[in-house]
Amino acid sequence: MKEILIHLFEYKTFTKAEAYEILTNIATGKYDSHQIAAFMTTYGMRSIRVEELSGFRNAMYDLCVKVEFPGYDLIDLCGTGGDGKNTFNISTLASFVVAGAGYHVAKHGNVGVSSGCGSSNVMEYLGYTFTNDKEELKRQLDEANICFLHAPLFHPAMKTVAPIRRALGVKTFFNMLGPLTNPTNPKFQSVGVFSLELARLYNYLYQHTEKQYSIIHALDGYDEISLTGDFKVINNQGENYYTVEGLGFEKVQMEELSGGDNVQDAAVIFRQILDGKGTDVQNNVVLTNAAFGIKTFHPEKSFGDCYYEAEASLLGGKALGSFKKLVKA
C-alpha cells in the first residue's frame, strides 16, 4: 500500500487492471484500516479517472453475491449520496411510486454514511427485514413490484471498509460505486450523482453496457432532482438541461427538503408522504424523480405523461400498497 499511496501523492493514475487489484486487496483484508483510510481520503482530494472507476466497479461487482431475475425488466432508482444535503429519502420514496405504477424495482440501498439516514435505516425502522434469499426477493417483486437489496448482505467483502467509512463520515469513492454494483444488474437505471464530472463518467461507463439509463445531477449539488434549482439528465439519447420553471414548478427552499435529525424523523416524513399527507413540495420532488424513473423505461413519453403516472400511484395509494406488501412479505 505504501507504493500505491506514493503513486497517488505524485498525482499519478491507475489502469483499470491496477484499480481492480487494489479494490480486491482492500476487500479481502490485504491492507490495514489506516492504509485504507489514507487511500480513501486521498481520493477525496483528487478526481477519479474513468479507468479507475471502471476497475473499482468491476472488482466490487465480481465480489458481490449476485441475484438474477430472468424475465423481469428491473429498474434501480438510487443516488450516490455524498451531497451533504440531508434530504428526506427521496429516491426510496420514488422507488415505491414507480413500483406502484406497475414497474419492477430492485432498490439497492445502505445505511447512511455521509448522511444521517440512508434507505436501509428508514426501511429497517419501518419494519422491513433484510434478506438476500433469491426466492424471497422474487416473491417481493411478484407481490409488491419491488424488492430491497440491503448492500451489506450482497457485498460481504465490504465489511472491511464499512467501519472505516463510518469513522470518516464523508463521501468517498465508495459512494460512486453503489449505484454501479446493484447485485441484480438491472436493465434500467435512474441514478443521481453529486457532481457533473461524475455524471459524465457514469455516462461513459453505461455507454459500454446494454443498460437504458438516466443520470441525474442537480446543478446546485444534489444527487437527485431537488427542485431547488435546475438540473441535467444524461441518458442513452444525450444530455438534456431542465429548468424548474420549465417543468411547471416554482423553486423550493433547501429547508423544505429536510430529512430531520434522526432516523425516527426520517421515518415519520417517509410515512407521511406515502400516506398522502406530504406537503406539495415533498410530493412534487418525489413525483418528479419518479417521473424520470418511468421516463427511463419510456423515453418516448413526455415528462407530463410520466408525472401523471407517478401522481396516480402516490395519490391513489398504490405506492403505499407496494410498501405495505413489501414489509408484510
Buried (B, 14 or more C-beta within 10 A) or exposed (E): BEEBEEBBEEEEBBEBEBBBBBBBBBBEEBBEEEBBBBBBEBBEEEEBBBBBBBBBBBBBBBBBEEBEBEEBEBBBBBBBBBBEBBBBBBBBBBBBBBBBBEBBBBBBBBBBBBBBBBBBBBBBBBEBEBBBEBEEBBEBBEBBBBBBBBBBBBBEBBEBBBEBBEEBEEBBBBBBBBBBBBBBBBBBBBBBBBBBEBBBBBBEBBEEEEBBBBBBBBBBBBBBBBBBBBBBBBBEEEEEEBEBEEBEBEEBEBEBBBBBEEBEBBBBBBBBBBEEEBEEBBBBBBBBBBBBBBBBBEEEBEBEBBBBBBBBBBBEBBBBBBBBBBBEB
